[in-house]
């Protein structure tokens, strides 16, 4: 909304129009930490509505108010009082609908606040009809407020939750508006956690899970992403058997979703499922899907999985990684797409940061150095790129003892592309090496490369000599 996009003290598109200046002041005051200031600005609303005129009050001021105000009860009450006298300012009785939206939005907030104060019987008679009506309101904003409320369940208690809120929540999960479904999907785990313990599992399995199953293949990616960020948490509530039978199939669907955020949300929450069903069960069910994605014909799909690999490795631990995923990571290094080889190199560095230099020396470094003898010069160059990425995380000893000899040997490669990458690699790993290695081993090789017949090799060798101060 234009009102919500105020740059400095003037409203967007209102340059030089002093009648609109107060709206900027209002916005500043509404966002002020001082409750009294916020109250004062609300009491000036009718003046500002007059300055804006009927149309802009309808299309800008009211949406701005309903979007920005989540406030203390006294501020909400003052706002409700002001809006009560707004009929003329929105253009008369025929335009009162836009006002009612704002008032009903406020009613949700106020209803939740009041619910925490009332005894159960009054709550059921006085507040619940309003809140349930709001959950079915014709304005999606009002339904959104109900779906997004974190306090509602606590405020009404377990019995009313069971009888009234569960059916309302089901409807919100099936709402025709994606924004409402997203808000409700986001609250699935919290809602299930706060159900009465004696009937929690039954309610989830009978009423909530069928809705969740539909949301997994929702047409809107924000809905699916919101669900994916919380769905794994249901496993701790439902236990091992239900997770294996009912939740794992849903995780599998989401793991293969075309939306990267959905896949990421599943992978980044694997640890809580792991705690419930154990690593073996998890590997039998989800690992084949991960491997399938890692070998997908579309390189962008492979790329996405590489980017999740350090996260996945952290979730599943070093033993499992070495057994199941290490070979995948090495295979990516010789992928025919450069972007994959590049990402795979970066992935190795992140894995070493996670698992340590000793792990790298035993597991990764020998395989990387083995590629230096590959007949394909692209694979030989990948060795150099990996050394560039790994030298710092592996440290001086491993770099000097294991990596440097391989780089120096490659300086006589038949392919000029490899030789100039040797020069660049020596420049990159130079700061990791001590001065004796630089003088005795690196300097002679760079000097030789500086006399190479290939212009690029000569250029990068001279640059390395200059950067490493070996001249």
C-alpha positions as a Markdown table, in Angstrom:
| # | Residue | x | y | z |
|---|---|---|---|---|
| 1 | Unk | 0.0 | 0.0 | 0.0 |
| 2 | Unk | 1.2 | 3.5 | -0.8 |
| 3 | Unk | 0.6 | 4.5 | 2.8 |
| 4 | Unk | 2.9 | 1.8 | 4.0 |
| 5 | Unk | 5.7 | 2.9 | 1.7 |
| 6 | Unk | 6.5 | 6.3 | 3.1 |
| 7 | Unk | 10.0 | 7.5 | 2.2 |
| 8 | Unk | 11.1 | 10.0 | 4.8 |
| 9 | Unk | 8.3 | 12.4 | 5.7 |
| 10 | Unk | 6.3 | 12.5 | 2.5 |
| 11 | Unk | 4.0 | 9.8 | 1.2 |
| 12 | Unk | 4.9 | 8.1 | -2.1 |
| 13 | Unk | 3.5 | 10.2 | -4.9 |
| 14 | Unk | 2.6 | 13.1 | -2.6 |
| 15 | Unk | 5.5 | 15.4 | -3.3 |
| 16 | Unk | 4.7 | 18.9 | -2.2 |
| 17 | Unk | 1.1 | 18.1 | -1.1 |
| 18 | Unk | 1.0 | 19.5 | 2.4 |
| 19 | Unk | -2.5 | 18.1 | 3.1 |
| 20 | Unk | -0.9 | 14.7 | 3.2 |
| 21 | Unk | 2.0 | 15.5 | 5.5 |
| 22 | Unk | 0.1 | 14.4 | 8.6 |
| 23 | Unk | 0.0 | 10.8 | 7.4 |
| 24 | Unk | 3.8 | 10.5 | 7.6 |
| 25 | Unk | 3.7 | 11.8 | 11.2 |
| 26 | Unk | 0.9 | 9.3 | 12.0 |
| 27 | Unk | 3.0 | 6.4 | 10.7 |
| 28 | Unk | 6.0 | 7.5 | 12.7 |
| 29 | Unk | 3.9 | 7.8 | 15.8 |
| 30 | Unk | 2.1 | 4.5 | 15.3 |
| 31 | Unk | 5.5 | 2.8 | 15.2 |
| 32 | Unk | 6.8 | 4.6 | 18.3 |
| 33 | Unk | 7.6 | 2.6 | 21.3 |
| 34 | Unk | 5.7 | 5.0 | 23.6 |
| 35 | Unk | 2.1 | 3.7 | 24.0 |
| 36 | Unk | 0.9 | 7.3 | 24.8 |
| 37 | Unk | 2.2 | 8.6 | 21.5 |
| 38 | Unk | 0.5 | 5.7 | 19.7 |
| 39 | Unk | -2.8 | 6.5 | 21.5 |
| 40 | Unk | -2.5 | 10.2 | 20.5 |
| 41 | Unk | -1.9 | 9.4 | 16.9 |
| 42 | Unk | -5.0 | 7.1 | 16.8 |
| 43 | Unk | -7.1 | 9.9 | 18.2 |
| 44 | Unk | -6.1 | 12.0 | 15.2 |
| 45 | Unk | -7.2 | 9.4 | 12.6 |
| 46 | Unk | -10.4 | 11.2 | 11.6 |
| 47 | Unk | -8.4 | 14.4 | 10.8 |
| 48 | Unk | -6.0 | 12.3 | 8.6 |
| 49 | Unk | -8.9 | 10.5 | 6.9 |
| 50 | Unk | -10.3 | 14.0 | 6.0 |
| 51 | Unk | -7.0 | 15.1 | 4.6 |
| 52 | Unk | -6.7 | 11.9 | 2.5 |
| 53 | Unk | -10.2 | 11.9 | 1.2 |
| 54 | Unk | -12.7 | 9.0 | 0.9 |
| 55 | Unk | -10.9 | 6.9 | -1.8 |
| 56 | Unk | -7.5 | 7.0 | -0.2 |
| 57 | Unk | -9.0 | 6.3 | 3.3 |
| 58 | Unk | -10.6 | 3.2 | 1.8 |
| 59 | Unk | -7.7 | 1.9 | -0.3 |
| 60 | Unk | -4.7 | 3.1 | 1.8 |
| 61 | Unk | -5.3 | 4.2 | 5.4 |
| 62 | Unk | -7.6 | 1.3 | 6.5 |
| 63 | Unk | -5.4 | -1.5 | 4.9 |
| 64 | Unk | -2.3 | 0.2 | 6.5 |
| 65 | Unk | -4.0 | 0.2 | 9.9 |
| 66 | Unk | -5.1 | -3.4 | 9.7 |
| 67 | Unk | -1.7 | -4.5 | 8.5 |
| 68 | Unk | 0.5 | -2.6 | 11.0 |
| 69 | Unk | -1.4 | -2.6 | 14.3 |
| 70 | Unk | -0.8 | -5.6 | 16.6 |
| 71 | Unk | -0.9 | -3.8 | 19.8 |
| 72 | Unk | -1.8 | -3.4 | 23.5 |
| 73 | Unk | -5.5 | -3.6 | 24.4 |
| 74 | Unk | -5.9 | 0.1 | 25.1 |
| 75 | Unk | -4.5 | 1.0 | 21.7 |
| 76 | Unk | -6.8 | -1.5 | 20.0 |
| 77 | Unk | -9.8 | -0.2 | 22.0 |
| 78 | Unk | -9.0 | 3.4 | 21.0 |
| 79 | Unk | -8.7 | 2.3 | 17.3 |
| 80 | Unk | -12.0 | 0.5 | 17.5 |
| 81 | Unk | -13.7 | 3.7 | 19.0 |
| 82 | Unk | -12.2 | 5.8 | 16.2 |
| 83 | Unk | -13.3 | 3.4 | 13.5 |
| 84 | Unk | -16.8 | 3.5 | 14.9 |
| 85 | Unk | -17.2 | 7.1 | 13.7 |
| 86 | Unk | -15.6 | 6.5 | 10.3 |
| 87 | Unk | -18.7 | 5.8 | 8.3 |
| 88 | Unk | -18.9 | 9.3 | 6.7 |
| 89 | Unk | -15.1 | 9.3 | 6.1 |
| 90 | Unk | -15.2 | 6.1 | 4.0 |
| 91 | Unk | -18.0 | 7.5 | 1.8 |
| 92 | Unk | -21.1 | 6.7 | 3.7 |
| 93 | Unk | -23.1 | 3.5 | 4.7 |
| 94 | Unk | -22.7 | 1.8 | 1.3 |
| 95 | Unk | -18.9 | 1.7 | 1.9 |
| 96 | Unk | -19.0 | 0.5 | 5.5 |
| 97 | Unk | -17.8 | -3.0 | 4.5 |
| 98 | Unk | -14.2 | -1.9 | 4.4 |
| 99 | Unk | -14.6 | -0.5 | 7.9 |
| 100 | Unk | -16.1 | -3.7 | 9.2 |
| 101 | Unk | -13.1 | -5.7 | 8.0 |
| 102 | Unk | -10.9 | -3.5 | 10.2 |
| 103 | Unk | -13.2 | -3.8 | 13.2 |
| 104 | Unk | -13.5 | -7.6 | 12.8 |
| 105 | Unk | -9.7 | -7.9 | 12.6 |
| 106 | Unk | -9.5 | -6.0 | 15.9 |
| 107 | Unk | -12.2 | -8.3 | 17.3 |
| 108 | Unk | -9.9 | -11.3 | 16.9 |
| 109 | Unk | -7.1 | -9.7 | 18.8 |
| 110 | Unk | -9.4 | -8.4 | 21.5 |
| 111 | Unk | -11.3 | -11.7 | 21.7 |
| 112 | Unk | -8.1 | -13.6 | 22.4 |
| 113 | Unk | -7.0 | -11.1 | 25.1 |
| 114 | Unk | -10.4 | -11.2 | 26.8 |
| 115 | Unk | -10.5 | -15.1 | 26.6 |
| 116 | Unk | -7.5 | -15.3 | 28.9 |
| 117 | Unk | -9.4 | -13.4 | 31.6 |
| 118 | Unk | -12.8 | -15.1 | 31.6 |
| 119 | Unk | -13.9 | -18.2 | 33.4 |
| 120 | Unk | -14.7 | -21.2 | 31.1 |
| 121 | Unk | -18.5 | -20.9 | 31.0 |
| 122 | Unk | -18.5 | -17.2 | 30.2 |
| 123 | Unk | -15.8 | -17.8 | 27.6 |
| 124 | Unk | -18.0 | -20.3 | 25.8 |
| 125 | Unk | -21.0 | -18.1 | 25.8 |
| 126 | Unk | -19.5 | -14.7 | 25.3 |
| 127 | Unk | -16.2 | -15.0 | 23.3 |
| 128 | Unk | -16.3 | -18.2 | 21.3 |
| 129 | Unk | -19.1 | -17.2 | 19.0 |
| 130 | Unk | -17.1 | -14.2 | 17.9 |
| 131 | Unk | -13.9 | -16.1 | 17.4 |
| 132 | Unk | -15.6 | -19.0 | 15.5 |
| 133 | Unk | -17.4 | -16.4 | 13.3 |
| 134 | Unk | -14.0 | -14.8 | 12.6 |
| 135 | Unk | -12.6 | -18.2 | 11.5 |
| 136 | Unk | -15.3 | -18.3 | 8.9 |
| 137 | Unk | -15.4 | -14.6 | 8.1 |
| 138 | Unk | -15.8 | -13.6 | 4.4 |
| 139 | Unk | -12.7 | -11.4 | 4.6 |
| 140 | Unk | -9.5 | -13.5 | 4.3 |
| 141 | Unk | -7.6 | -11.1 | 6.5 |
| 142 | Unk | -9.9 | -11.9 | 9.4 |
| 143 | Unk | -9.5 | -15.6 | 8.8 |
| 144 | Unk | -5.8 | -15.1 | 8.5 |
| 145 | Unk | -5.7 | -13.4 | 12.0 |
| 146 | Unk | -7.4 | -16.4 | 13.5 |
| 147 | Unk | -5.0 | -18.9 | 11.7 |
| 148 | Unk | -2.0 | -16.8 | 12.7 |
| 149 | Unk | -2.9 | -16.5 | 16.4 |
| 150 | Unk | -0.5 | -18.4 | 18.7 |
| 151 | Unk | -2.4 | -17.5 | 21.9 |
| 152 | Unk | -5.8 | -18.7 | 21.0 |
| 153 | Unk | -5.5 | -22.3 | 22.1 |
| 154 | Unk | -3.9 | -21.4 | 25.4 |
| 155 | Unk | -6.5 | -18.7 | 26.0 |
| 156 | Unk | -9.6 | -21.1 | 25.5 |
| 157 | Unk | -8.2 | -24.2 | 27.2 |
| 158 | Unk | -8.2 | -27.9 | 26.3 |
| 159 | Unk | -11.9 | -28.7 | 26.2 |
| 160 | Unk | -13.0 | -25.8 | 24.0 |
| 161 | Unk | -9.9 | -26.5 | 21.8 |
| 162 | Unk | -11.2 | -30.1 | 21.3 |
| 163 | Unk | -14.8 | -29.2 | 20.6 |
| 164 | Unk | -14.6 | -25.9 | 18.8 |
| 165 | Unk | -11.0 | -25.1 | 17.7 |
| 166 | Unk | -10.2 | -28.4 | 16.0 |
| 167 | Unk | -13.0 | -28.1 | 13.4 |
| 168 | Unk | -12.1 | -24.4 | 12.9 |
| 169 | Unk | -8.5 | -25.2 | 12.4 |
| 170 | Unk | -9.3 | -28.0 | 9.9 |
| 171 | Unk | -11.3 | -25.4 | 7.9 |
| 172 | Unk | -8.4 | -22.9 | 8.0 |
| 173 | Unk | -6.0 | -25.6 | 6.7 |
| 174 | Unk | -8.5 | -26.1 | 3.8 |
| 175 | Unk | -9.1 | -22.3 | 3.3 |
| 176 | Unk | -9.6 | -21.1 | -0.3 |
| 177 | Unk | -6.9 | -18.4 | 0.3 |
| 178 | Unk | -3.3 | -19.4 | 0.2 |
| 179 | Unk | -2.3 | -16.8 | 2.8 |
| 180 | Unk | -4.7 | -18.3 | 5.3 |
| 181 | Unk | -3.5 | -21.9 | 4.5 |
| 182 | Unk | 0.1 | -20.7 | 4.9 |
| 183 | Unk | -0.6 | -19.2 | 8.3 |
| 184 | Unk | -2.5 | -22.3 | 9.4 |
| 185 | Unk | 0.2 | -24.7 | 8.0 |
| 186 | Unk | 2.9 | -22.7 | 10.0 |
| 187 | Unk | 0.9 | -23.5 | 13.2 |
| 188 | Unk | 0.4 | -27.2 | 12.6 |
| 189 | Unk | 3.1 | -28.4 | 15.1 |
| 190 | Unk | 2.2 | -25.8 | 17.8 |
| 191 | Unk | -1.5 | -26.6 | 17.4 |
| 192 | Unk | -0.9 | -30.3 | 17.8 |
| 193 | Unk | 1.5 | -29.9 | 20.7 |
| 194 | Unk | -1.1 | -27.9 | 22.6 |
| 195 | Unk | -3.9 | -30.4 | 22.1 |
| 196 | Unk | -5.1 | -32.2 | 25.3 |
| 197 | Unk | -2.7 | -35.1 | 26.0 |
| 198 | Unk | -5.3 | -37.8 | 26.6 |
| 199 | Unk | -6.8 | -37.4 | 23.1 |
| 200 | Unk | -3.9 | -35.7 | 21.2 |
| 201 | Unk | -2.9 | -38.7 | 19.0 |
| 202 | Unk | -6.5 | -39.5 | 18.0 |
| 203 | Unk | -7.3 | -35.9 | 17.1 |
| 204 | Unk | -4.1 | -35.6 | 15.0 |
| 205 | Unk | -4.6 | -38.9 | 13.2 |
| 206 | Unk | -8.3 | -38.4 | 12.6 |
| 207 | Unk | -8.7 | -34.7 | 12.0 |
| 208 | Unk | -5.4 | -32.9 | 11.4 |
| 209 | Unk | -3.3 | -35.5 | 9.4 |
| 210 | Unk | -5.8 | -35.8 | 6.5 |
| 211 | Unk | -5.6 | -32.0 | 6.0 |
| 212 | Unk | -1.8 | -32.1 | 6.2 |
| 213 | Unk | -1.7 | -34.8 | 3.5 |
| 214 | Unk | -3.6 | -32.5 | 1.2 |
| 215 | Unk | -1.3 | -29.6 | 1.9 |
| 216 | Unk | 1.8 | -31.6 | 1.0 |
| 217 | Unk | 0.8 | -31.3 | -2.7 |
| 218 | Unk | -0.8 | -27.8 | -2.4 |
| 219 | Unk | -0.7 | -25.6 | -5.5 |
| 220 | Unk | 1.0 | -22.8 | -3.6 |
| 221 | Unk | 4.7 | -23.1 | -2.8 |
| 222 | Unk | 4.4 | -20.8 | 0.3 |
| 223 | Unk | 1.9 | -23.2 | 1.8 |
| 224 | Unk | 4.1 | -26.2 | 1.1 |
| 225 | Unk | 7.2 | -24.5 | 2.4 |
| 226 | Unk | 5.4 | -23.4 | 5.6 |
| 227 | Unk | 4.3 | -27.0 | 6.2 |
| 228 | Unk | 7.7 | -28.4 | 5.4 |
| 229 | Unk | 9.3 | -26.2 | 8.1 |
| 230 | Unk | 7.1 | -27.7 | 10.8 |
| 231 | Unk | 5.9 | -31.1 | 9.7 |
| 232 | Unk | 9.0 | -33.0 | 10.9 |
| 233 | Unk | 8.1 | -31.9 | 14.4 |
| 234 | Unk | 5.0 | -34.1 | 14.3 |
| 235 | Unk | 7.2 | -37.2 | 14.5 |
| 236 | Unk | 8.1 | -36.4 | 18.1 |
| 237 | Unk | 4.4 | -36.0 | 19.0 |
| 238 | Unk | 3.2 | -39.1 | 17.1 |
| 239 | Unk | 6.0 | -41.6 | 17.9 |
| 240 | Unk | 8.0 | -44.1 | 15.8 |
| 241 | Unk | 5.2 | -46.3 | 14.3 |
| 242 | Unk | 3.0 | -43.5 | 13.2 |
| 243 | Unk | 6.0 | -41.6 | 11.8 |
| 244 | Unk | 7.2 | -44.6 | 9.7 |
| 245 | Unk | 3.7 | -45.4 | 8.5 |
| 246 | Unk | 2.1 | -42.0 | 8.0 |
| 247 | Unk | 4.8 | -39.2 | 8.0 |
| 248 | Unk | 7.7 | -40.7 | 6.1 |
| 249 | Unk | 5.7 | -41.0 | 2.9 |
| 250 | Unk | 4.9 | -37.3 | 3.2 |
| 251 | Unk | 8.5 | -36.3 | 3.8 |
| 252 | Unk | 9.5 | -38.2 | 0.7 |
| 253 | Unk | 7.0 | -36.3 | -1.4 |
| 254 | Unk | 8.3 | -33.0 | 0.0 |
| 255 | Unk | 11.9 | -34.0 | -0.5 |
| 256 | Unk | 11.2 | -34.3 | -4.2 |
| 257 | Unk | 9.2 | -31.1 | -4.5 |
| 258 | Unk | 10.2 | -28.8 | -7.3 |
| 259 | Unk | 10.4 | -25.9 | -4.8 |
| 260 | Unk | 13.9 | -25.6 | -3.3 |
| 261 | Unk | 12.6 | -24.1 | 0.0 |
| 262 | Unk | 10.4 | -27.1 | 0.6 |
| 263 | Unk | 13.3 | -29.5 | 0.1 |
| 264 | Unk | 15.6 | -27.4 | 2.3 |
| 265 | Unk | 13.0 | -27.2 | 5.1 |
| 266 | Unk | 12.8 | -31.0 | 5.1 |
| 267 | Unk | 16.5 | -31.6 | 5.0 |
| 268 | Unk | 17.2 | -29.1 | 7.7 |
| 269 | Unk | 14.8 | -30.7 | 10.1 |
| 270 | Unk | 15.9 | -34.4 | 9.6 |
| 271 | Unk | 17.5 | -34.5 | 13.1 |
| 272 | Unk | 14.1 | -34.6 | 14.9 |
| 273 | Unk | 12.9 | -37.5 | 12.8 |
| 274 | Unk | 16.3 | -39.2 | 13.3 |
| 275 | Unk | 15.7 | -39.0 | 17.1 |
| 276 | Unk | 12.3 | -40.7 | 16.8 |
| 277 | Unk | 13.0 | -43.5 | 14.2 |
| 278 | Unk | 16.8 | -43.9 | 14.2 |
| 279 | Unk | 19.4 | -43.5 | 11.5 |
| 280 | Unk | 18.9 | -46.9 | 9.9 |
| 281 | Unk | 15.2 | -46.5 | 9.3 |
| 282 | Unk | 15.8 | -43.0 | 8.1 |
| 283 | Unk | 18.5 | -44.1 | 5.7 |
| 284 | Unk | 16.3 | -46.9 | 4.2 |
| 285 | Unk | 13.5 | -44.5 | 3.6 |
| 286 | Unk | 14.8 | -41.1 | 2.7 |
| 287 | Unk | 18.3 | -41.8 | 1.5 |
| 288 | Unk | 17.3 | -43.4 | -1.8 |
| 289 | Unk | 15.4 | -40.2 | -2.5 |
| 290 | Unk | 18.4 | -38.1 | -1.8 |
| 291 | Unk | 20.7 | -40.3 | -3.9 |
| 292 | Unk | 18.1 | -40.1 | -6.7 |
| 293 | Unk | 18.1 | -36.3 | -6.6 |
| 294 | Unk | 22.0 | -36.3 | -6.4 |
| 295 | Unk | 22.1 | -38.2 | -9.7 |
| 296 | Unk | 19.2 | -36.4 | -11.4 |
| 297 | Unk | 19.5 | -35.7 | -15.1 |
| 298 | Unk | 18.8 | -32.0 | -14.5 |
| 299 | Unk | 22.0 | -30.4 | -13.3 |
| 300 | Unk | 20.1 | -27.7 | -11.3 |
| 301 | Unk | 18.5 | -30.5 | -9.2 |
| 302 | Unk | 22.0 | -32.0 | -8.6 |
| 303 | Unk | 23.3 | -28.6 | -7.7 |
| 304 | Unk | 20.5 | -28.1 | -5.1 |
| 305 | Unk | 21.3 | -31.3 | -3.3 |
| 306 | Unk | 25.1 | -30.5 | -3.2 |
| 307 | Unk | 24.2 | -27.2 | -1.5 |
| 308 | Unk | 22.3 | -29.1 | 1.2 |
| 309 | Unk | 25.0 | -31.7 | 1.7 |
| 310 | Unk | 27.0 | -30.0 | 4.5 |
| 311 | Unk | 23.7 | -29.6 | 6.4 |
| 312 | Unk | 22.7 | -33.2 | 5.7 |
| 313 | Unk | 26.2 | -34.4 | 6.9 |
| 314 | Unk | 25.8 | -32.4 | 10.1 |
| 315 | Unk | 22.4 | -33.9 | 10.7 |
| 316 | Unk | 23.4 | -37.5 | 10.0 |
| 317 | Unk | 26.9 | -37.6 | 11.5 |
| 318 | Unk | 30.3 | -38.6 | 10.1 |
| 319 | Unk | 30.0 | -42.4 | 10.2 |
| 320 | Unk | 26.8 | -42.4 | 8.2 |
| 321 | Unk | 28.1 | -39.8 | 5.8 |
| 322 | Unk | 31.3 | -41.8 | 5.1 |
| 323 | Unk | 29.2 | -45.0 | 4.5 |
| 324 | Unk | 26.4 | -43.6 | 2.4 |
| 325 | Unk | 27.2 | -40.1 | 1.0 |
| 326 | Unk | 30.9 | -39.7 | 0.6 |
| 327 | Unk | 31.0 | -41.5 | -2.8 |
| 328 | Unk | 28.3 | -39.1 | -4.1 |
| 329 | Unk | 30.4 | -36.1 | -3.1 |
| 330 | Unk | 33.4 | -37.5 | -4.9 |
| 331 | Unk | 31.4 | -38.3 | -8.0 |
| 332 | Unk | 30.2 | -34.7 | -8.3 |
| 333 | Unk | 33.9 | -33.6 | -8.7 |
| 334 | Unk | 34.0 | -35.3 | -12.1 |
| 335 | Unk | 30.5 | -34.2 | -13.2 |
| 336 | Unk | 30.4 | -33.0 | -16.9 |
| 337 | Unk | 28.8 | -29.6 | -15.8 |
| 338 | Unk | 31.4 | -27.1 | -14.5 |
| 339 | Unk | 28.9 | -25.5 | -12.0 |
| 340 | Unk | 28.5 | -28.9 | -10.4 |
| 341 | Unk | 32.3 | -29.5 | -10.1 |
| 342 | Unk | 32.7 | -26.0 | -8.7 |
| 343 | Unk | 29.9 | -26.5 | -6.1 |
| 344 | Unk | 31.3 | -30.0 | -5.2 |
| 345 | Unk | 34.7 | -28.4 | -4.5 |
| 346 | Unk | 33.1 | -25.8 | -2.2 |
| 347 | Unk | 31.0 | -28.6 | -0.6 |
| 348 | Unk | 34.3 | -30.5 | 0.3 |
| 349 | Unk | 35.6 | -27.4 | 2.1 |
| 350 | Unk | 32.4 | -27.1 | 4.2 |
| 351 | Unk | 32.5 | -30.8 | 5.0 |
| 352 | Unk | 36.1 | -30.4 | 6.3 |
| 353 | Unk | 35.0 | -27.5 | 8.4 |
| 354 | Unk | 32.4 | -29.8 | 9.9 |
| 355 | Unk | 34.3 | -33.0 | 10.3 |
| 356 | Unk | 37.9 | -31.7 | 10.8 |
| 357 | Unk | 41.3 | -31.9 | 9.1 |
| 358 | Unk | 42.1 | -35.5 | 10.3 |
| 359 | Unk | 38.9 | -36.8 | 8.7 |
| 360 | Unk | 39.9 | -34.9 | 5.5 |
| 361 | Unk | 43.4 | -36.4 | 5.5 |
| 362 | Unk | 42.0 | -40.0 | 5.8 |
| 363 | Unk | 38.9 | -39.7 | 3.6 |
| 364 | Unk | 38.9 | -36.8 | 1.2 |
| 365 | Unk | 42.5 | -35.8 | 0.4 |
| 366 | Unk | 43.8 | -39.1 | -1.0 |
| 367 | Unk | 40.8 | -39.3 | -3.4 |
| 368 | Unk | 41.3 | -35.7 | -4.5 |
| 369 | Unk | 45.0 | -36.1 | -5.1 |
| 370 | Unk | 44.4 | -39.3 | -7.0 |
| 371 | Unk | 42.6 | -37.3 | -9.7 |
| 372 | Unk | 45.9 | -35.5 | -10.5 |
| 373 | Unk | 46.8 | -38.5 | -12.7 |
| 374 | Unk | 43.5 | -38.6 | -14.5 |
| 375 | Unk | 43.7 | -38.7 | -18.3 |
| 376 | Unk | 41.0 | -36.0 | -18.6 |
| 377 | Unk | 42.7 | -32.6 | -18.1 |
| 378 | Unk | 39.4 | -31.2 | -16.6 |
| 379 | Unk | 39.6 | -33.7 | -13.8 |
| 380 | Unk | 43.3 | -32.8 | -13.2 |
| 381 | Unk | 42.2 | -29.2 | -12.9 |
| 382 | Unk | 39.5 | -30.2 | -10.4 |
| 383 | Unk | 42.3 | -31.5 | -8.2 |
| 384 | Unk | 43.9 | -28.0 | -8.2 |
| 385 | Unk | 40.5 | -26.3 | -7.5 |
| 386 | Unk | 40.0 | -28.7 | -4.6 |
| 387 | Unk | 43.5 | -27.9 | -3.2 |
| 388 | Unk | 42.7 | -24.2 | -3.5 |
| 389 | Unk | 39.6 | -24.8 | -1.4 |
| 390 | Unk | 41.0 | -27.3 | 1.1 |
| 391 | Unk | 44.5 | -25.9 | 1.9 |
| 392 | Unk | 43.3 | -23.4 | 4.5 |
| 393 | Unk | 40.9 | -25.7 | 6.3 |
| 394 | Unk | 43.3 | -28.6 | 6.3 |
| 395 | Unk | 46.2 | -26.5 | 7.6 |
| 396 | Unk | 49.9 | -26.2 | 7.0 |
| 397 | Unk | 51.0 | -29.7 | 7.7 |
| 398 | Unk | 48.6 | -31.5 | 5.4 |
| 399 | Unk | 49.0 | -28.9 | 2.7 |
| 400 | Unk | 52.9 | -29.0 | 2.8 |
| 401 | Unk | 53.2 | -32.8 | 3.2 |
| 402 | Unk | 50.4 | -34.1 | 0.9 |
| 403 | Unk | 49.1 | -31.4 | -1.4 |
| 404 | Unk | 52.1 | -29.3 | -2.4 |
| 405 | Unk | 54.1 | -32.2 | -4.0 |
| 406 | Unk | 51.2 | -33.0 | -6.2 |
| 407 | Unk | 50.8 | -29.3 | -7.3 |
| 408 | Unk | 54.5 | -29.0 | -8.1 |
| 409 | Unk | 54.5 | -32.2 | -10.1 |
| 410 | Unk | 51.6 | -30.9 | -12.2 |
| 411 | Unk | 53.6 | -27.9 | -13.2 |
| 412 | Unk | 55.0 | -30.0 | -16.1 |
| 413 | Unk | 51.5 | -31.0 | -17.4 |
| 414 | Unk | 51.1 | -31.1 | -21.2 |
| 415 | Unk | 48.1 | -28.8 | -21.1 |
| 416 | Unk | 48.7 | -25.1 | -20.7 |
| 417 | Unk | 45.4 | -24.7 | -18.9 |
| 418 | Unk | 46.6 | -27.0 | -16.2 |
| 419 | Unk | 50.0 | -25.3 | -15.9 |
| 420 | Unk | 48.5 | -21.8 | -15.4 |
| 421 | Unk | 46.1 | -23.2 | -12.8 |
| 422 | Unk | 49.2 | -24.6 | -11.0 |
| 423 | Unk | 50.5 | -21.0 | -10.8 |
| 424 | Unk | 47.2 | -19.8 | -9.5 |
| 425 | Unk | 47.0 | -22.7 | -7.0 |
| 426 | Unk | 50.5 | -21.9 | -5.7 |
| 427 | Unk | 49.5 | -18.3 | -5.3 |
| 428 | Unk | 46.4 | -19.4 | -3.3 |
| 429 | Unk | 48.1 | -21.9 | -1.0 |
| 430 | Unk | 51.3 | -19.8 | -0.6 |
| 431 | Unk | 50.0 | -18.1 | 2.6 |
| 432 | Unk | 49.4 | -21.5 | 4.2 |
| 433 | Unk | 53.0 | -22.7 | 3.6 |
| 434 | Unk | 56.0 | -21.7 | 5.7 |
| 435 | Unk | 58.8 | -19.5 | 4.2 |
| 436 | Unk | 61.3 | -22.4 | 3.7 |
| 437 | Unk | 58.8 | -24.4 | 1.6 |
| 438 | Unk | 58.0 | -21.2 | -0.4 |
| 439 | Unk | 61.7 | -20.5 | -1.1 |
| 440 | Unk | 63.0 | -24.0 | -1.6 |
| 441 | Unk | 60.0 | -25.6 | -3.4 |
| 442 | Unk | 57.5 | -23.1 | -4.7 |
| 443 | Unk | 59.9 | -20.3 | -6.0 |
| 444 | Unk | 61.9 | -22.5 | -8.5 |
| 445 | Unk | 58.7 | -23.9 | -10.0 |
| 446 | Unk | 57.1 | -20.5 | -10.4 |
| 447 | Unk | 60.3 | -19.2 | -12.0 |
| 448 | Unk | 60.3 | -22.0 | -14.5 |
| 449 | Unk | 56.6 | -21.4 | -15.3 |
| 450 | Unk | 57.4 | -17.7 | -15.7 |
| 451 | Unk | 59.5 | -18.6 | -18.8 |
| 452 | Unk | 56.8 | -20.8 | -20.2 |
| 453 | Unk | 55.9 | -20.4 | -23.9 |
| 454 | Unk | 52.2 | -20.0 | -23.1 |
| 455 | Unk | 51.3 | -16.3 | -22.4 |
| 456 | Unk | 48.7 | -17.2 | -19.8 |
| 457 | Unk | 51.0 | -19.5 | -17.9 |
| 458 | Unk | 53.8 | -16.8 | -17.9 |
| 459 | Unk | 51.3 | -14.1 | -16.7 |
| 460 | Unk | 49.9 | -16.1 | -13.8 |
| 461 | Unk | 53.4 | -17.3 | -12.7 |
| 462 | Unk | 54.7 | -13.7 | -12.6 |
| 463 | Unk | 51.6 | -12.6 | -10.7 |
| 464 | Unk | 52.1 | -15.4 | -8.1 |
| 465 | Unk | 55.8 | -14.5 | -7.7 |
| 466 | Unk | 54.8 | -10.9 | -7.1 |
| 467 | Unk | 51.9 | -11.6 | -4.7 |
| 468 | Unk | 54.0 | -14.1 | -2.7 |
| 469 | Unk | 56.9 | -11.6 | -2.7 |
| 470 | Unk | 59.3 | -14.2 | -4.2 |
| 471 | Unk | 61.0 | -12.0 | -6.7 |
